[in-house]
Amino acid sequence: MNDPKREAKRKEALRQGEVIMLILITINAVELWLALGIKYQTVMMATMAFLALVDVLFILVYYMHLERVFSNKEDHS
């Protein structure tokens, strides 16, 4: 049988994953828009590097669960 608490947790994690995916898509769309719109190479590269870093941080924290690597708690769920 499905545990209601576990099912709610699963749905919450799925919803969070969907929101993070939309954020990543938005960041990539902004990167593309900036790459096509900024004329100065230095400004474009700095902005693109910053947005890529934000992208990487979202992926590390929300998809690769970086906080679990540094926690003492063992969670096998």
C-alpha positions as CSV (number, residue, x, y, z in Angstrom):
1,M,0.0,0.0,0.0
2,N,1.1,3.6,-0.6
3,D,1.9,5.6,2.4
4,P,0.2,9.0,2.1
5,K,3.2,10.8,3.7
6,R,5.6,9.2,1.2
7,E,3.3,9.9,-1.7
8,A,3.0,13.6,-0.7
9,K,6.8,13.8,-0.4
10,R,7.2,12.2,-3.9
11,K,4.7,14.6,-5.4
12,E,6.4,17.6,-3.8
13,A,9.8,16.4,-5.1
14,L,8.3,16.0,-8.6
15,R,6.8,19.5,-8.5
16,Q,10.1,21.0,-7.3
17,G,11.9,19.2,-10.2
18,E,9.5,20.7,-12.7
19,V,9.9,24.2,-11.3
20,I,13.7,23.9,-11.4
21,M,13.6,22.6,-14.9
22,L,11.5,25.6,-15.9
23,I,14.1,27.9,-14.2
24,L,16.9,26.2,-16.1
25,I,15.1,26.6,-19.4
26,T,14.5,30.3,-18.6
27,I,18.2,30.8,-17.8
28,N,19.2,29.2,-21.1
29,A,16.7,31.3,-23.0
30,V,18.2,34.4,-21.4
31,E,21.7,33.2,-22.3
32,L,20.7,32.8,-25.9
33,W,19.0,36.2,-26.0
34,L,22.0,37.9,-24.5
35,A,24.4,36.1,-26.8
36,L,22.5,37.4,-29.8
37,G,21.9,40.9,-28.4
38,I,25.1,42.0,-26.7
39,K,27.6,43.5,-29.0
40,Y,30.6,43.8,-26.6
41,Q,32.4,40.5,-26.4
42,T,33.7,41.1,-22.8
43,V,30.3,41.9,-21.4
44,M,28.7,39.0,-23.2
45,M,31.3,36.5,-21.9
46,A,31.1,37.8,-18.3
47,T,27.3,37.6,-18.4
48,M,27.3,34.2,-20.0
49,A,29.8,32.9,-17.4
50,F,27.7,34.2,-14.6
51,L,24.5,32.6,-16.0
52,A,26.4,29.3,-16.6
53,L,27.5,29.3,-13.0
54,V,23.9,29.9,-11.8
55,D,22.9,27.0,-14.1
56,V,25.5,24.7,-12.6
57,L,24.5,25.6,-9.0
58,F,20.9,24.8,-9.7
59,I,21.8,21.4,-11.2
60,L,24.2,20.6,-8.3
61,V,21.8,21.5,-5.5
62,Y,18.5,20.3,-6.9
63,Y,19.3,17.4,-9.3
64,M,22.6,16.0,-7.9
65,H,21.6,16.7,-4.3
66,L,24.9,18.2,-3.3
67,E,23.7,18.9,0.3
68,R,23.4,15.2,0.9
69,V,27.1,14.7,0.1
70,F,28.1,16.9,3.0
71,S,25.5,15.9,5.5
72,N,26.0,13.4,8.3
73,K,22.5,12.0,7.9
74,E,22.1,8.8,5.9
75,D,18.9,8.8,3.9
76,H,18.3,5.9,1.6
77,S,14.8,6.9,0.5
